[in-house]
C-alpha cells in the first residue's frame, strides 16, 4: 500500500497579500487538486490576529475546512493576541502546536511556511 502524502502549511505572516495570493491558494489547491492526501493549515503567530480580523480570509478558511483541509492554531499565539475564542468559534482546533509541528518535521510530512 503506498504511503499517504502529507503537507503541513505553517502560516505565520501578518501580510494579507501573502494569505490571499499565495498561502491560501496553494493550501486549498493542494487538497482539492489532490496534490497531497492530507493537508493541514497551522495558524501561528500574527496570522491568528489577521484571520480573525479579515472576513474574506475567514470565508476562505471555512471553504478549506469544508474541502478537507485540517486547520489548527497555536493556543499560546491565540491567547497572546486575544483571539482564541473567535478561532474556536470558527471550528479551528486551538491547541499547543510545538510538539505536533516537531513531530511533523521529524516525520514524513512536507512542511511549508508562509
C-alpha positions as CSV (number, residue, x, y, z in Angstrom):
1,X,0.0,0.0,0.0
2,X,1.5,3.4,-1.0
3,X,2.3,5.9,1.7
4,X,0.0,8.8,2.1
5,X,1.4,12.2,1.1
6,X,1.1,14.8,3.9
7,X,1.5,18.5,3.8
8,X,1.6,21.0,6.7
9,X,1.4,24.7,5.9
10,X,2.6,26.9,8.7
11,X,1.0,30.4,8.2
12,X,2.6,33.0,10.3
13,X,2.6,36.1,8.2
14,X,0.5,39.1,9.1
15,X,0.6,40.3,5.5
16,X,-2.9,39.8,3.9
17,X,-1.4,39.6,0.4
18,X,0.6,36.6,1.4
19,X,-2.5,34.9,2.8
20,X,-4.8,35.8,-0.2
21,X,-2.4,35.4,-3.1
22,X,-0.1,32.7,-2.0
23,X,-0.7,30.7,1.2
24,X,-4.4,30.1,0.9
25,X,-4.4,29.5,-2.8
26,X,-1.7,26.9,-2.6
27,X,-3.0,25.2,0.5
28,X,-6.6,24.9,-0.8
29,X,-5.4,23.7,-4.2
30,X,-3.0,21.1,-2.6
31,X,-6.1,19.5,-1.1
32,X,-8.7,19.9,-3.8
33,X,-6.3,19.0,-6.7
34,X,-5.1,16.0,-4.7
35,X,-1.5,17.1,-4.8
36,X,-1.4,15.7,-1.2
37,X,-3.6,13.2,0.5
38,X,-3.6,15.1,3.8
39,X,-3.3,18.9,4.2
40,X,-3.1,20.9,7.4
41,X,-3.0,24.6,7.8
42,X,-1.3,25.8,11.0
43,X,-2.2,29.3,12.1
44,X,0.8,30.6,14.0
45,X,1.7,34.0,15.4
46,X,0.3,37.2,13.9
47,X,-1.7,35.3,11.3
48,X,-4.2,34.4,14.1
49,X,-5.0,38.1,14.6
50,X,-5.2,38.7,10.8
51,X,-7.6,35.8,10.3
52,X,-10.0,37.0,13.0
53,X,-10.0,40.5,11.6
54,X,-10.4,39.7,7.9
55,X,-13.9,38.4,6.8
56,X,-12.6,37.2,3.4
57,X,-9.9,35.1,5.0
58,X,-12.4,33.6,7.4
59,X,-14.6,32.7,4.5
60,X,-11.6,31.1,2.7
61,X,-10.6,29.1,5.8
62,X,-14.2,27.8,6.1
63,X,-14.1,26.7,2.5
64,X,-10.8,24.9,3.0
65,X,-12.2,23.1,6.0
66,X,-15.3,22.1,4.1
67,X,-13.0,20.6,1.4
68,X,-11.0,18.6,4.0
69,X,-8.1,20.8,5.0
70,X,-7.5,20.4,8.7
71,X,-7.0,23.8,10.4
72,X,-5.2,24.2,13.7
73,X,-4.0,27.2,15.6
74,X,-1.3,27.7,18.2
75,X,-3.0,28.3,21.6
76,X,-0.2,30.4,23.0
77,X,-0.3,32.7,20.0
78,X,-4.1,32.9,20.0
79,X,-4.2,33.8,23.7
80,X,-1.5,36.4,23.3
81,X,-3.5,38.1,20.5
82,X,-6.8,37.7,22.4
83,X,-8.4,35.7,19.6
84,X,-8.7,32.1,20.9
85,X,-12.5,32.2,21.4
86,X,-13.0,33.6,17.9
87,X,-10.8,30.8,16.4
88,X,-12.6,28.1,18.4
89,X,-16.0,29.6,17.2
90,X,-14.8,29.1,13.6
91,X,-14.3,25.4,14.3
92,X,-10.5,25.6,14.3
93,X,-8.6,23.2,16.6
94,X,-6.7,25.6,19.0
95,X,-4.0,23.8,20.9
96,X,-0.3,23.7,21.7
97,X,1.4,23.3,18.4
98,X,5.1,23.0,19.3
99,X,5.1,19.2,19.8
100,X,2.8,18.4,16.9
101,X,4.8,20.5,14.5
102,X,8.1,19.0,15.8
103,X,6.6,15.5,15.1
104,X,5.7,16.6,11.6
105,X,9.2,17.9,11.0
106,X,10.7,14.7,12.2
107,X,8.2,12.5,10.3
108,X,7.1,12.1,6.8
109,X,5.3,15.4,6.4
110,X,6.3,18.1,4.0
111,X,6.3,21.4,5.8
112,X,5.9,24.7,4.0
113,X,6.0,28.1,5.8
114,X,4.4,31.4,4.7
